[in-house]
């Protein structure tokens, strides 16, 4: 059996472990960004209502408030990073599965 394949499998396993750690960090960042956005959105809506803004207009105008728009953008970026990390993990898992199958075939051929 090829030692290169075994080494590549180990490397992919290490990459997977690193990616899972990144996913934890990006998941936390995403949750924090979502929280910050929702809290600021609520505070801004209450402020606008207290300032006499018509309730029906608040939902139309609140997303254009610069602070809210920036927090929403940060939330969206954090979500994109989190989802990209999930896809990276899925890709590495697939590569590990393929390497495992190649190793299994080589092992089966050598023992035959």
N, C-alpha and C positions, 0 to 999 in steps of 0.2 A: 504494500500500500504506500502511496506517495506521502512522504513527510510534509511536502509543501501543502497538501490538502489539509492535513491535520493542523498545521500552523495557521493556515488561512481560516479554518473553522474556529480556532482559539482566538484569533484576531477579531473575527466577527462577533464572537461571544463577548469579548472585552468591549467592543464598540456598542453592543446592545446594553451592557451594564452602564456605560457612560451615558447613553441616550436616555435610559430610564431615569438616571439622576437628573439630567437636563429637563426631562418631562416634569418631574416633581417641582423643580424650580420654576419652570415656565407656567405650570398649572397654578402655583401659588401666586405668581405675578398676575396671571389672568384673573384669578378670583379677587385679588386686591384691587386691580384696575376696575373690575365690574362693581365692586363695593363703592369705591371712590366716586365713580360715575353716577351710580344710583343715588347715593347720599347727596351729592351736589345737585343732581337733577331735582330731587325732592325739595331741597332747601331753596333752590331758585324758583321753583313753581310756587312755593308758599310765599316767598318774597314778592313775586309778581302779583299774586292774588292780594296780598296785603297792600300793595301799591295801587290797587284798583284795576288791574288788568282784567279784562273780561275772561272768565274761566275758559270759554271756547277758544279764545285767542292764545292762551298760554301754550296749548299743545302745538299751535302753529308757529309760535315764535321762540319757544324755549331752546330749540336745537340750534338756533342761530346765535345764541349768547356765546361769546368767545370762550369763556371758561368751560361751559358745557360741551361745546364742540371739541375743544382740546382733550377733555377727559374721555369723550366718546371715541376720539381717534386713538388715544392711548389704549383704551379698552379693546378696540378693534385690532390694533397692532399686536397686543398681548394674545388675543385669541388666534391670530394668524400664526404667531410663533408657536403657540401650544399645538395647534393642528399640524403644523409642519413637523414638529417633534414627534407627534403620533405617527405621521406618515413615514418618517425616517425609521422609527422602530419597526413598523410593518415591513419596510423594505429590507431591513437587516434580518428580520425573522425569516423572510422568504429566502434570502441568500443563504442563511444557515440551513434551512430545510433542503435547499438544492445541494449544498455541499454535503450534507448528511447522506442524501441519496446517492451522490457520486461516490462517496466513500463506501457506502454499503455495496454498491455495484462492484467496485474494485475489490473489496473484501470477499464478496461472493465469487468473483472470477478467480481470485488467487487460491481460494480453498477448493475449487473444482478441479 
